[in-house]
Amino acid sequence: MKRKPLLIGLCLLSTFSACKKSTPVPQDTGKDLVLTAVEQQKVGADNAFALKLFKTISAGNTDNSNLFFSPLSVSFALAMADNGANGQTLTDINNVMNFNGFTQDQVNSYYNKLITELPQLDPNTTLKIANSIWYQQNFTVLPQFSQTNTNYYKAKVQSADFSSSATKDMINAWVSGQTNGKIPTIVDQIPSNVIMYLINAIYFKSTWNEKFNVADTRQRSFYLANGSTVQTDFMSASIHLKVCNDSQTAVVELPYSNSKYSMVIAMPINGNSLQSLSSNLDSVKWQTWMSKLSSIKGDIILPKFKFSYSRLLNNDLISLGMGSAFSDAADFTRINADGGGVNIDRVTHKAFIEVNEDGTEAAAVTSVSIGVTTAAPVYIPIDHPFLFAIREMKSGLILFTGIINNPLSTGSN
């Protein structure tokens, strides 16, 4: 019979005591992400975009499969495209991306700070953020567009023969290299109408602040949305973490090395569904959870999981209000020296994540292809579908987010 968590105050209580205590990773120097007031406001805007895109994507996840993507990667890729947009197209991208209220220089400077400083926060965490722009060799690009994305986004800008298969291989080799081989390809073939790719790649690898002991990992039941169960490996530990809950959701935050980054897990309770939780999630609810997190020492069990995810984001972005960028009326006259005549053809996203006793490894790539127009010790069993996010702890910036419906599902590349 399924054991249901018992809510006591801010946390879930039980008498589980089989977990061995783990030793915290020694704290060393590291750095803090220091943001101006405007930059912290931009974090809030980025998280609002992250959550509305998550809501849109999860609404279409009708088969209860796993889901994982990096809203930060999407933001980097579309911010580069934004530097080439004009008119209504610029307005629509800014509305969807929550760039309104910020000057273009503030947006570019903010992402420049992230790409420069996020990778330096923790010596025990590997975080790589890389951007590139590839364009057809006979397509003329305005110097200002290239210069802005090179200066602020550290973008590799390169012309190539898009009719040659070697160009596809070269782009994919760059993607694979930036993600440590976790995402080997982003371009299957280059369509004849595509004249540019704007690509962001993010790679993350970090250890838990307090690791799980491999000897404590054992098979347990994970309860699926349809009421059935699967047997899978659960990690267990008695560690320091943060928790909060309301009547519908239990929220747990597990810090990575030096508490620079963390994984936040939100699991529906008291008979509530993950679908309902996801459909009602917004930046207000998210911020309420984050503000109520309270530090405790608790016993937690968490399933190991590893999977890949891919999605074409066109319809998601169009439904959020970016339709003009994909239409024949798109205005990217700050890209093309000939005065425009191009639009966004596809926004493709691929992601990978593995969570085990040591920590987490995650990667994501977003490709924007431009085409010519045509408290007390607690027991927290994370044993049924949940959503999760990886965030930078000081600013709260969300790097990745996803859903686990079945920890045994491996997805597809």
C-alpha atoms as a printed R data frame, in Angstrom:
    type eleno elety resid chain resno      x      y       z
1   ATOM     1    CA   MET     A     1  0.000  0.000   0.000
2   ATOM     2    CA   LYS     A     2  1.274  3.452  -0.841
3   ATOM     3    CA   ARG     A     3  2.586  5.398   2.125
4   ATOM     4    CA   LYS     A     4  1.353  8.977   1.999
5   ATOM     5    CA   PRO     A     5  3.514 11.801   3.409
6   ATOM     6    CA   LEU     A     6  2.100 13.385   6.573
7   ATOM     7    CA   LEU     A     7  2.172 17.178   6.654
8   ATOM     8    CA   ILE     A     8  3.435 18.711   9.879
9   ATOM     9    CA   GLY     A     9  3.945 22.478   9.834
10  ATOM    10    CA   LEU     A    10  6.311 23.310   6.992
11  ATOM    11    CA   CYS     A    11  7.523 19.817   6.220
12  ATOM    12    CA   LEU     A    12  6.806 16.103   5.768
13  ATOM    13    CA   LEU     A    13  7.371 13.958   8.866
14  ATOM    14    CA   SER     A    14  8.149 10.266   9.325
15  ATOM    15    CA   THR     A    15 10.359  7.988  11.367
16  ATOM    16    CA   PHE     A    16 12.672  6.866   8.572
17  ATOM    17    CA   SER     A    17 16.189  6.595  10.014
18  ATOM    18    CA   ALA     A    18 18.051  4.112   7.847
19  ATOM    19    CA   CYS     A    19 19.978  6.798   5.960
20  ATOM    20    CA   LYS     A    20 23.595  7.321   6.877
21  ATOM    21    CA   LYS     A    21 24.810 10.818   7.544
22  ATOM    22    CA   SER     A    22 26.783 12.320   4.720
23  ATOM    23    CA   THR     A    23 29.689 14.697   5.016
24  ATOM    24    CA   PRO     A    24 29.275 18.206   3.552
25  ATOM    25    CA   VAL     A    25 31.659 19.219   0.805
26  ATOM    26    CA   PRO     A    26 34.255 21.513   2.424
27  ATOM    27    CA   GLN     A    27 33.412 25.148   1.858
28  ATOM    28    CA   ASP     A    28 36.025 27.151  -0.025
29  ATOM    29    CA   THR     A    29 36.122 30.633  -1.435
30  ATOM    30    CA   GLY     A    30 34.130 30.817  -4.632
31  ATOM    31    CA   LYS     A    31 32.441 34.042  -5.681
32  ATOM    32    CA   ASP     A    32 29.045 35.636  -5.316
33  ATOM    33    CA   LEU     A    33 26.998 36.913  -8.233
34  ATOM    34    CA   VAL     A    34 26.682 40.625  -7.501
35  ATOM    35    CA   LEU     A    35 23.874 42.279  -9.456
36  ATOM    36    CA   THR     A    36 22.685 45.857  -9.702
37  ATOM    37    CA   ALA     A    37 19.063 46.640  -8.870
38  ATOM    38    CA   VAL     A    38 18.242 46.702 -12.593
39  ATOM    39    CA   GLU     A    39 19.975 43.363 -13.163
40  ATOM    40    CA   GLN     A    40 18.085 41.766 -10.271
41  ATOM    41    CA   GLN     A    41 14.863 43.042 -11.854
42  ATOM    42    CA   LYS     A    42 16.005 41.342 -15.075
43  ATOM    43    CA   VAL     A    43 16.403 38.061 -13.159
44  ATOM    44    CA   GLY     A    44 12.761 38.400 -12.131
45  ATOM    45    CA   ALA     A    45 11.789 39.045 -15.749
46  ATOM    46    CA   ASP     A    46 13.809 36.031 -16.938
47  ATOM    47    CA   ASN     A    47 12.192 33.787 -14.340
48  ATOM    48    CA   ALA     A    48  8.739 35.033 -15.353
49  ATOM    49    CA   PHE     A    49  9.549 34.064 -18.960
50  ATOM    50    CA   ALA     A    50 10.944 30.714 -17.776
51  ATOM    51    CA   LEU     A    51  7.733 29.869 -15.937
52  ATOM    52    CA   LYS     A    52  5.334 30.950 -18.683
53  ATOM    53    CA   LEU     A    53  7.318 28.949 -21.251
54  ATOM    54    CA   PHE     A    54  7.333 25.994 -18.834
55  ATOM    55    CA   LYS     A    55  3.564 26.297 -18.462
56  ATOM    56    CA   THR     A    56  3.079 26.403 -22.245
57  ATOM    57    CA   ILE     A    57  5.325 23.401 -22.885
58  ATOM    58    CA   SER     A    58  3.923 21.323 -20.016
59  ATOM    59    CA   ALA     A    59  0.354 21.980 -21.195
60  ATOM    60    CA   GLY     A    60  1.161 20.015 -24.333
61  ATOM    61    CA   ASN     A    61  2.796 17.188 -22.392
62  ATOM    62    CA   THR     A    62 -0.351 15.066 -22.535
63  ATOM    63    CA   ASP     A    63  1.407 11.689 -22.576
64  ATOM    64    CA   ASN     A    64  2.903 12.201 -19.090
65  ATOM    65    CA   SER     A    65  6.448 11.919 -20.408
66  ATOM    66    CA   ASN     A    66  9.448 13.561 -18.791
67  ATOM    67    CA   LEU     A    67 10.259 17.145 -19.730
68  ATOM    68    CA   PHE     A    68 13.440 19.190 -19.403
69  ATOM    69    CA   PHE     A    69 14.725 22.389 -20.963
70  ATOM    70    CA   SER     A    70 16.821 25.470 -20.240
71  ATOM    71    CA   PRO     A    71 14.861 28.727 -20.353
72  ATOM    72    CA   LEU     A    72 18.167 30.553 -19.950
73  ATOM    73    CA   SER     A    73 19.484 28.954 -23.139
74  ATOM    74    CA   VAL     A    74 16.327 30.005 -24.993
75  ATOM    75    CA   SER     A    75 16.732 33.536 -23.618
76  ATOM    76    CA   PHE     A    76 20.347 33.803 -24.789
77  ATOM    77    CA   ALA     A    77 19.517 32.631 -28.318
78  ATOM    78    CA   LEU     A    78 16.487 34.894 -28.704
79  ATOM    79    CA   ALA     A    79 18.307 37.861 -27.151
80  ATOM    80    CA   MET     A    80 20.884 37.568 -29.913
81  ATOM    81    CA   ALA     A    81 18.072 37.490 -32.480
82  ATOM    82    CA   ASP     A    82 16.497 40.478 -30.755
83  ATOM    83    CA   ASN     A    83 19.557 42.532 -31.663
84  ATOM    84    CA   GLY     A    84 18.595 42.066 -35.319
85  ATOM    85    CA   ALA     A    85 14.861 42.723 -34.962
86  ATOM    86    CA   ASN     A    86 12.990 45.908 -35.751
87  ATOM    87    CA   GLY     A    87  9.465 47.308 -35.718
88  ATOM    88    CA   GLN     A    88  6.606 45.036 -34.624
89  ATOM    89    CA   THR     A    89  8.905 42.026 -34.586
90  ATOM    90    CA   LEU     A    90 11.150 43.718 -32.030
91  ATOM    91    CA   THR     A    91  8.100 44.700 -29.971
92  ATOM    92    CA   ASP     A    92  6.725 41.159 -29.981
93  ATOM    93    CA   ILE     A    93 10.016 39.522 -29.023
94  ATOM    94    CA   ASN     A    94 10.475 42.026 -26.210
95  ATOM    95    CA   ASN     A    95  6.936 41.365 -24.948
96  ATOM    96    CA   VAL     A    96  7.350 37.591 -24.906
97  ATOM    97    CA   MET     A    97 10.865 37.666 -23.464
98  ATOM    98    CA   ASN     A    98  9.910 40.270 -20.832
99  ATOM    99    CA   PHE     A    99 12.557 42.645 -22.167
100 ATOM   100    CA   ASN     A   100 10.118 45.543 -21.859
101 ATOM   101    CA   GLY     A   101 11.186 48.105 -19.287
102 ATOM   102    CA   PHE     A   102 14.850 47.545 -20.124
103 ATOM   103    CA   THR     A   103 16.953 49.245 -22.770
104 ATOM   104    CA   GLN     A   104 18.654 47.007 -25.308
105 ATOM   105    CA   ASP     A   105 22.001 47.927 -23.779
106 ATOM   106    CA   GLN     A   106 20.740 46.862 -20.326
107 ATOM   107    CA   VAL     A   107 19.556 43.528 -21.728
108 ATOM   108    CA   ASN     A   108 22.837 42.901 -23.542
109 ATOM   109    CA   SER     A   109 24.952 43.979 -20.555
110 ATOM   110    CA   TYR     A   110 22.951 41.692 -18.256
111 ATOM   111    CA   TYR     A   111 23.546 38.620 -20.422
112 ATOM   112    CA   ASN     A   112 27.199 39.620 -20.763
113 ATOM   113    CA   LYS     A   113 27.490 39.578 -16.968
114 ATOM   114    CA   LEU     A   114 25.854 36.154 -16.787
115 ATOM   115    CA   ILE     A   115 28.079 34.592 -19.447
116 ATOM   116    CA   THR     A   116 31.141 36.121 -17.769
117 ATOM   117    CA   GLU     A   117 30.428 35.589 -14.070
118 ATOM   118    CA   LEU     A   118 28.126 32.564 -13.674
119 ATOM   119    CA   PRO     A   119 30.887 30.118 -14.702
120 ATOM   120    CA   GLN     A   120 33.206 31.601 -12.041
121 ATOM   121    CA   LEU     A   121 30.970 31.287  -8.971
122 ATOM   122    CA   ASP     A   122 32.107 27.900  -7.708
123 ATOM   123    CA   PRO     A   123 35.389 26.058  -8.332
124 ATOM   124    CA   ASN     A   124 33.599 22.710  -7.871
125 ATOM   125    CA   THR     A   125 30.929 23.483 -10.477
126 ATOM   126    CA   THR     A   126 31.506 23.404 -14.212
127 ATOM   127    CA   LEU     A   127 29.246 25.829 -16.048
128 ATOM   128    CA   LYS     A   128 29.872 26.664 -19.678
129 ATOM   129    CA   ILE     A   129 27.774 29.158 -21.633
130 ATOM   130    CA   ALA     A   130 28.652 29.607 -25.289
131 ATOM   131    CA   ASN     A   131 27.054 31.327 -28.272
132 ATOM   132    CA   SER     A   132 27.668 31.120 -31.991
133 ATOM   133    CA   ILE     A   133 26.277 32.597 -35.204
134 ATOM   134    CA   TRP     A   134 26.656 30.780 -38.507
135 ATOM   135    CA   TYR     A   135 25.538 32.369 -41.777
136 ATOM   136    CA   GLN     A   136 25.441 31.517 -45.456
137 ATOM   137    CA   GLN     A   137 28.590 32.835 -47.109
138 ATOM   138    CA   ASN     A   138 26.718 34.869 -49.734
139 ATOM   139    CA   PHE     A   139 24.403 36.459 -47.150
140 ATOM   140    CA   THR     A   140 25.495 39.951 -46.099
141 ATOM   141    CA   VAL     A   141 25.248 40.635 -42.365
142 ATOM   142    CA   LEU     A   142 25.286 44.161 -40.958
143 ATOM   143    CA   PRO     A   143 28.531 44.755 -39.033
144 ATOM   144    CA   GLN     A   144 26.665 46.205 -36.035
145 ATOM   145    CA   PHE     A   145 24.687 42.978 -35.574
146 ATOM   146    CA   SER     A   146 27.828 40.845 -35.582
147 ATOM   147    CA   GLN     A   147 29.733 43.254 -33.376
148 ATOM   148    CA   THR     A   148 26.988 43.507 -30.740
149 ATOM   149    CA   ASN     A   149 26.628 39.752 -30.422
150 ATOM   150    CA   THR     A   150 30.390 39.264 -30.380
151 ATOM   151    CA   ASN     A   151 31.003 41.929 -27.748
152 ATOM   152    CA   TYR     A   152 28.119 41.137 -25.392
153 ATOM   153    CA   TYR     A   153 27.439 37.444 -26.024
154 ATOM   154    CA   LYS     A   154 31.002 36.376 -26.888
155 ATOM   155    CA   ALA     A   155 29.489 34.780 -29.970
156 ATOM   156    CA   LYS     A   156 31.618 32.929 -32.480
157 ATOM   157    CA   VAL     A   157 30.507 34.435 -35.818
158 ATOM   158    CA   GLN     A   158 31.360 32.475 -38.943
159 ATOM   159    CA   SER     A   159 30.272 32.323 -42.565
160 ATOM   160    CA   ALA     A   160 30.064 28.958 -44.260
161 ATOM   161    CA   ASP     A   161 28.786 27.185 -47.351
162 ATOM   162    CA   PHE     A   162 25.319 26.035 -46.267
163 ATOM   163    CA   SER     A   163 25.031 23.795 -49.328
164 ATOM   164    CA   SER     A   164 27.891 21.657 -48.048
165 ATOM   165    CA   SER     A   165 27.286 18.841 -45.547
166 ATOM   166    CA   ALA     A   166 30.578 19.818 -43.922
167 ATOM   167    CA   THR     A   167 28.874 22.938 -42.532
168 ATOM   168    CA   LYS     A   168 26.249 20.876 -40.722
169 ATOM   169    CA   ASP     A   169 29.032 18.698 -39.296
170 ATOM   170    CA   MET     A   170 30.992 21.770 -38.220
171 ATOM   171    CA   ILE     A   171 27.983 23.259 -36.382
172 ATOM   172    CA   ASN     A   172 27.217 19.954 -34.683
173 ATOM   173    CA   ALA     A   173 30.864 19.522 -33.672
174 ATOM   174    CA   TRP     A   174 30.731 22.937 -31.988
175 ATOM   175    CA   VAL     A   175 27.520 21.980 -30.154
176 ATOM   176    CA   SER     A   176 28.944 18.634 -29.031
177 ATOM   177    CA   GLY     A   177 32.141 20.266 -27.818
178 ATOM   178    CA   GLN     A   178 30.331 22.930 -25.818
179 ATOM   179    CA   THR     A   179 28.091 20.329 -24.116
180 ATOM   180    CA   ASN     A   180 30.839 17.781 -23.421
181 ATOM   181    CA   GLY     A   181 29.225 15.403 -25.907
182 ATOM   182    CA   LYS     A   182 25.879 15.286 -24.091
183 ATOM   183    CA   ILE     A   183 24.094 16.888 -27.056
184 ATOM   184    CA   PRO     A   184 25.915 15.632 -30.146
185 ATOM   185    CA   THR     A   185 23.739 17.310 -32.797
186 ATOM   186    CA   ILE     A   186 21.353 20.229 -33.240
187 ATOM   187    CA   VAL     A   187 21.185 20.378 -37.060
188 ATOM   188    CA   ASP     A   188 20.006 17.305 -38.992
189 ATOM   189    CA   GLN     A   189 20.211 19.031 -42.352
190 ATOM   190    CA   ILE     A   190 20.327 22.634 -43.515
191 ATOM   191    CA   PRO     A   191 17.152 23.524 -45.450
192 ATOM   192    CA   SER     A   192 17.639 25.503 -48.643
193 ATOM   193    CA   ASN     A   193 15.801 28.554 -47.236
194 ATOM   194    CA   VAL     A   194 17.933 28.860 -44.066
195 ATOM   195    CA   ILE     A   195 20.663 31.478 -44.180
196 ATOM   196    CA   MET     A   196 21.638 31.802 -40.490
197 ATOM   197    CA   TYR     A   197 21.785 29.915 -37.186
198 ATOM   198    CA   LEU     A   198 21.993 31.636 -33.812
199 ATOM   199    CA   ILE     A   199 22.925 28.984 -31.250
200 ATOM   200    CA   ASN     A   200 23.352 28.938 -27.481
201 ATOM   201    CA   ALA     A   201 24.828 26.017 -25.556
202 ATOM   202    CA   ILE     A   202 24.855 25.576 -21.773
203 ATOM   203    CA   TYR     A   203 26.644 22.814 -19.856
204 ATOM   204    CA   PHE     A   204 26.334 22.331 -16.075
205 ATOM   205    CA   LYS     A   205 27.985 19.806 -13.778
206 ATOM   206    CA   SER     A   206 28.106 20.053 -10.002
207 ATOM   207    CA   THR     A   207 28.263 17.856  -6.925
208 ATOM   208    CA   TRP     A   208 25.728 17.952  -4.124
209 ATOM   209    CA   ASN     A   209 26.800 19.999  -1.117
210 ATOM   210    CA   GLU     A   210 26.170 16.797   0.840
211 ATOM   211    CA   LYS     A   211 26.467 13.740  -1.356
212 ATOM   212    CA   PHE     A   212 24.238 10.695  -1.234
213 ATOM   213    CA   ASN     A   213 25.930  7.466  -0.160
214 ATOM   214    CA   VAL     A   214 25.837  4.899  -2.984
215 ATOM   215    CA   ALA     A   215 25.505  2.125  -0.394
216 ATOM   216    CA   ASP     A   216 22.139  3.563   0.676
217 ATOM   217    CA   THR     A   217 20.667  3.473  -2.843
218 ATOM   218    CA   ARG     A   218 18.017  0.796  -3.232
219 ATOM   219    CA   GLN     A   219 14.979 -0.068  -5.324
220 ATOM   220    CA   ARG     A   220 11.689  1.469  -4.233
221 ATOM   221    CA   SER     A   221  8.300  2.180  -5.765
222 ATOM   222    CA   PHE     A   222  7.683  5.365  -7.740
223 ATOM   223    CA   TYR     A   223  3.983  6.104  -8.164
224 ATOM   224    CA   LEU     A   224  2.954  7.151 -11.671
225 ATOM   225    CA   ALA     A   225  0.129  9.530 -12.532
226 ATOM   226    CA   ASN     A   226 -2.112  6.684 -13.711
227 ATOM   227    CA   GLY     A   227 -1.928  4.954 -10.332
228 ATOM   228    CA   SER     A   228  0.539  2.237 -11.318
229 ATOM   229    CA   THR     A   229  4.063  1.933  -9.938
230 ATOM   230    CA   VAL     A   230  7.557  1.313 -11.273
231 ATOM   231    CA   GLN     A   231 10.540  0.035  -9.348
232 ATOM   232    CA   THR     A   232 13.565  2.308  -9.630
233 ATOM   233    CA   ASP     A   233 16.744  3.263  -7.768
234 ATOM   234    CA   PHE     A   234 16.204  5.787  -4.981
235 ATOM   235    CA   MET     A   235 19.068  7.662  -3.329
236 ATOM   236    CA   SER     A   236 18.693  8.419   0.360
237 ATOM   237    CA   ALA     A   237 20.530 10.653   2.826
238 ATOM   238    CA   SER     A   238 20.215 12.671   5.998
239 ATOM   239    CA   ILE     A   239 21.251 16.149   4.870
240 ATOM   240    CA   HIS     A   240 20.773 19.870   5.318
241 ATOM   241    CA   LEU     A   241 18.175 21.255   2.925
242 ATOM   242    CA   LYS     A   242 15.360 23.782   2.705
243 ATOM   243    CA   VAL     A   243 11.658 22.995   2.648
244 ATOM   244    CA   CYS     A   244  8.266 24.609   2.605
245 ATOM   245    CA   ASN     A   245  4.782 23.476   1.778
246 ATOM   246    CA   ASP     A   246  1.282 24.747   1.381
247 ATOM   247    CA   SER     A   247 -1.812 22.568   1.347
248 ATOM   248    CA   GLN     A   248 -1.125 21.445  -2.231
249 ATOM   249    CA   THR     A   249  2.638 21.371  -2.738
250 ATOM   250    CA   ALA     A   250  5.774 20.233  -0.927
251 ATOM   251    CA   VAL     A   251  8.855 22.187  -2.014
252 ATOM   252    CA   VAL     A   252 12.424 21.034  -1.336
253 ATOM   253    CA   GLU     A   253 15.695 22.785  -2.220
254 ATOM   254    CA   LEU     A   254 18.909 20.726  -2.427
255 ATOM   255    CA   PRO     A   255 22.085 22.827  -2.673
256 ATOM   256    CA   TYR     A   256 25.016 21.973  -4.886
257 ATOM   257    CA   SER     A   257 28.650 22.628  -3.973
258 ATOM   258    CA   ASN     A   258 29.186 25.733  -1.818
259 ATOM   259    CA   SER     A   259 25.472 26.568  -2.122
260 ATOM   260    CA   LYS     A   260 26.037 28.539  -5.308
261 ATOM   261    CA   TYR     A   261 23.445 26.555  -7.255
262 ATOM   262    CA   SER     A   262 20.592 24.324  -6.167
263 ATOM   263    CA   MET     A   263 17.875 21.989  -7.357
264 ATOM   264    CA   VAL     A   264 14.350 22.965  -6.338
265 ATOM   265    CA   ILE     A   265 11.750 20.180  -6.367
266 ATOM   266    CA   ALA     A   266  8.004 20.873  -6.154
267 ATOM   267    CA   MET     A   267  5.814 17.804  -5.638
268 ATOM   268    CA   PRO     A   268  2.000 17.909  -5.463
269 ATOM   269    CA   ILE     A   269  0.496 16.459  -2.259
270 ATOM   270    CA   ASN     A   270 -2.895 15.703  -0.736
271 ATOM   271    CA   GLY     A   271 -4.274 14.251  -3.948
272 ATOM   272    CA   ASN     A   272 -3.341 17.173  -6.166
273 ATOM   273    CA   SER     A   273 -1.961 16.460  -9.634
274 ATOM   274    CA   LEU     A   274  1.248 17.555 -11.287
275 ATOM   275    CA   GLN     A   275 -0.810 18.777 -14.251
276 ATOM   276    CA   SER     A   276 -2.766 21.113 -11.976
277 ATOM   277    CA   LEU     A   277  0.426 22.281 -10.281
278 ATOM   278    CA   SER     A   278  2.122 23.035 -13.611
279 ATOM   279    CA   SER     A   279 -0.878 24.806 -15.140
280 ATOM   280    CA   ASN     A   280 -1.205 27.138 -12.142
281 ATOM   281    CA   LEU     A   281  2.487 27.895 -11.713
282 ATOM   282    CA   ASP     A   282  3.568 31.499 -12.251
283 ATOM   283    CA   SER     A   283  6.271 33.851 -10.998
284 ATOM   284    CA   VAL     A   284  4.159 34.964  -8.022
285 ATOM   285    CA   LYS     A   285  3.657 31.408  -6.777
286 ATOM   286    CA   TRP     A   286  7.289 30.558  -7.462
287 ATOM   287    CA   GLN     A   287  8.549 33.581  -5.535
288 ATOM   288    CA   THR     A   288  6.192 32.756  -2.658
289 ATOM   289    CA   TRP     A   289  7.718 29.289  -2.423
290 ATOM   290    CA   MET     A   290 11.252 30.664  -2.540
291 ATOM   291    CA   SER     A   291 10.537 33.237   0.181
292 ATOM   292    CA   LYS     A   292  9.139 30.585   2.521
293 ATOM   293    CA   LEU     A   293 11.962 28.061   2.237
294 ATOM   294    CA   SER     A   294 13.219 27.130   5.695
295 ATOM   295    CA   SER     A   295 16.487 25.332   6.545
296 ATOM   296    CA   ILE     A   296 16.248 21.930   8.222
297 ATOM   297    CA   LYS     A   297 18.183 18.665   8.632
298 ATOM   298    CA   GLY     A   298 16.092 15.933   7.072
299 ATOM   299    CA   ASP     A   299 16.002 12.438   5.617
300 ATOM   300    CA   ILE     A   300 15.219 12.474   1.915
301 ATOM   301    CA   ILE     A   301 14.807  9.826  -0.755
302 ATOM   302    CA   LEU     A   302 15.078 10.880  -4.376
303 ATOM   303    CA   PRO     A   303 15.004  8.778  -7.559
304 ATOM   304    CA   LYS     A   304 18.030  8.723  -9.799
305 ATOM   305    CA   PHE     A   305 17.194  9.728 -13.346
306 ATOM   306    CA   LYS     A   306 18.820 10.334 -16.705
307 ATOM   307    CA   PHE     A   307 17.124 11.353 -19.941
308 ATOM   308    CA   SER     A   308 17.239 13.525 -23.039
309 ATOM   309    CA   TYR     A   309 14.550 15.864 -24.319
310 ATOM   310    CA   SER     A   310 13.984 17.774 -27.541
311 ATOM   311    CA   ARG     A   311 11.283 20.130 -28.740
312 ATOM   312    CA   LEU     A   312 10.508 22.495 -31.572
313 ATOM   313    CA   LEU     A   313  9.524 25.719 -29.788
314 ATOM   314    CA   ASN     A   314  7.833 27.497 -32.711
315 ATOM   315    CA   ASN     A   315  4.238 26.950 -31.588
316 ATOM   316    CA   ASP     A   316  5.067 27.661 -27.940
317 ATOM   317    CA   LEU     A   317  6.625 31.026 -28.771
318 ATOM   318    CA   ILE     A   318  3.899 31.895 -31.279
319 ATOM   319    CA   SER     A   319  1.210 31.159 -28.671
320 ATOM   320    CA   LEU     A   320  3.000 33.481 -26.249
321 ATOM   321    CA   GLY     A   321  2.842 36.329 -28.792
322 ATOM   322    CA   MET     A   322  5.931 36.045 -30.991
323 ATOM   323    CA   GLY     A   323  4.027 35.190 -34.166
324 ATOM   324    CA   SER     A   324  5.304 38.094 -36.228
325 ATOM   325    CA   ALA     A   325  8.901 36.863 -35.944
326 ATOM   326    CA   PHE     A   326  7.918 33.640 -37.728
327 ATOM   327    CA   SER     A   327  5.742 35.291 -40.379
328 ATOM   328    CA   ASP     A   328  6.395 36.798 -43.792
329 ATOM   329    CA   ALA     A   329  5.937 40.190 -42.133
330 ATOM   330    CA   ALA     A   330  8.954 39.624 -39.847
331 ATOM   331    CA   ASP     A   331 11.281 42.602 -39.599
332 ATOM   332    CA   PHE     A   332 14.915 41.659 -39.027
333 ATOM   333    CA   THR     A   333 16.321 44.636 -40.889
334 ATOM   334    CA   ARG     A   334 19.072 45.023 -38.283
335 ATOM   335    CA   ILE     A   335 20.548 41.711 -39.479
336 ATOM   336    CA   ASN     A   336 20.437 41.943 -43.232
337 ATOM   337    CA   ALA     A   337 22.210 44.650 -45.178
338 ATOM   338    CA   ASP     A   338 19.680 44.258 -47.986
339 ATOM   339    CA   GLY     A   339 16.855 45.453 -45.780
340 ATOM   340    CA   GLY     A   340 15.355 42.318 -44.321
341 ATOM   341    CA   GLY     A   341 13.348 39.667 -46.139
342 ATOM   342    CA   VAL     A   342 14.030 37.045 -43.476
343 ATOM   343    CA   ASN     A   343 12.179 35.511 -40.555
344 ATOM   344    CA   ILE     A   344 12.669 32.911 -37.822
345 ATOM   345    CA   ASP     A   345 12.267 29.515 -39.457
346 ATOM   346    CA   ARG     A   346 12.675 27.241 -36.414
347 ATOM   347    CA   VAL     A   347 13.579 27.466 -32.735
348 ATOM   348    CA   THR     A   348 14.905 24.045 -31.798
349 ATOM   349    CA   HIS     A   349 15.777 23.021 -28.249
350 ATOM   350    CA   LYS     A   350 17.582 19.916 -26.973
351 ATOM   351    CA   ALA     A   351 18.479 19.099 -23.382
352 ATOM   352    CA   PHE     A   352 20.053 16.356 -21.272
353 ATOM   353    CA   ILE     A   353 20.126 15.691 -17.526
354 ATOM   354    CA   GLU     A   354 21.531 13.034 -15.215
355 ATOM   355    CA   VAL     A   355 20.949 13.067 -11.437
356 ATOM   356    CA   ASN     A   356 22.849 10.577  -9.273
357 ATOM   357    CA   GLU     A   357 24.477 10.216  -5.859
358 ATOM   358    CA   ASP     A   358 27.332 12.615  -6.683
359 ATOM   359    CA   GLY     A   359 25.296 15.454  -8.176
360 ATOM   360    CA   THR     A   360 23.885 16.622 -11.485
361 ATOM   361    CA   GLU     A   361 25.084 16.933 -15.065
362 ATOM   362    CA   ALA     A   362 22.905 18.913 -17.453
363 ATOM   363    CA   ALA     A   363 23.205 20.444 -20.894
364 ATOM   364    CA   ALA     A   364 20.983 22.358 -23.279
365 ATOM   365    CA   VAL     A   365 21.217 23.838 -26.755
366 ATOM   366    CA   THR     A   366 18.881 26.313 -28.432
367 ATOM   367    CA   SER     A   367 19.097 26.935 -32.149
368 ATOM   368    CA   VAL     A   368 17.287 29.834 -33.822
369 ATOM   369    CA   SER     A   369 17.391 29.291 -37.568
370 ATOM   370    CA   ILE     A   370 16.776 32.357 -39.711
371 ATOM   371    CA   GLY     A   371 15.260 31.694 -43.116
372 ATOM   372    CA   VAL     A   372 14.283 33.768 -46.069
373 ATOM   373    CA   THR     A   373 10.585 34.521 -46.139
374 ATOM   374    CA   THR     A   374  8.624 32.150 -47.687
375 ATOM   375    CA   ALA     A   375 12.442 21.760  11.197
376 ATOM   376    CA   ALA     A   376 12.796 18.577  13.183
377 ATOM   377    CA   PRO     A   377 14.313 15.731  11.192
378 ATOM   378    CA   VAL     A   378 11.944 15.014   8.355
379 ATOM   379    CA   TYR     A   379 11.303 12.314   5.817
380 ATOM   380    CA   ILE     A   380 10.688 13.513   2.296
381 ATOM   381    CA   PRO     A   381  9.811 10.775  -0.177
382 ATOM   382    CA   ILE     A   382  9.957 12.188  -3.677
383 ATOM   383    CA   ASP     A   383  8.111  9.135  -4.962
384 ATOM   384    CA   HIS     A   384  5.568 10.407  -7.461
385 ATOM   385    CA   PRO     A   385  5.642 12.883 -10.387
386 ATOM   386    CA   PHE     A   386  7.296 16.212  -9.639
387 ATOM   387    CA   LEU     A   387  8.645 19.316 -11.323
388 ATOM   388    CA   PHE     A   388 12.119 20.664 -10.678
389 ATOM   389    CA   ALA     A   389 14.438 23.532 -11.508
390 ATOM   390    CA   ILE     A   390 18.142 24.297 -11.210
391 ATOM   391    CA   ARG     A   391 18.801 27.855 -10.111
392 ATOM   392    CA   GLU     A   392 21.605 30.179  -9.029
393 ATOM   393    CA   MET     A   393 20.903 30.590  -5.331
394 ATOM   394    CA   LYS     A   394 21.864 34.214  -4.650
395 ATOM   395    CA   SER     A   395 19.948 35.831  -7.518
396 ATOM   396    CA   GLY     A   396 17.369 33.069  -7.921
397 ATOM   397    CA   LEU     A   397 17.977 32.863 -11.703
398 ATOM   398    CA   ILE     A   398 16.480 29.676 -13.175
399 ATOM   399    CA   LEU     A   399 18.917 27.868 -15.502
400 ATOM   400    CA   PHE     A   400 16.983 24.659 -16.179
401 ATOM   401    CA   THR     A   401 13.523 23.321 -15.398
402 ATOM   402    CA   GLY     A   402 11.662 20.094 -16.023
403 ATOM   403    CA   ILE     A   403  9.194 17.394 -15.022
404 ATOM   404    CA   ILE     A   404  9.786 13.817 -13.899
405 ATOM   405    CA   ASN     A   405  6.762 11.635 -14.601
406 ATOM   406    CA   ASN     A   406  8.750  8.409 -14.788
407 ATOM   407    CA   PRO     A   407 12.380  8.230 -13.613
408 ATOM   408    CA   LEU     A   408 12.949  5.138 -15.760
409 ATOM   409    CA   SER     A   409 12.202  6.977 -19.006
410 ATOM   410    CA   THR     A   410 15.374  7.867 -20.903
411 ATOM   411    CA   GLY     A   411 13.863 10.087 -23.612
412 ATOM   412    CA   SER     A   412 15.597 10.411 -26.951
413 ATOM   413    CA   ASN     A   413 18.416 12.441 -28.425
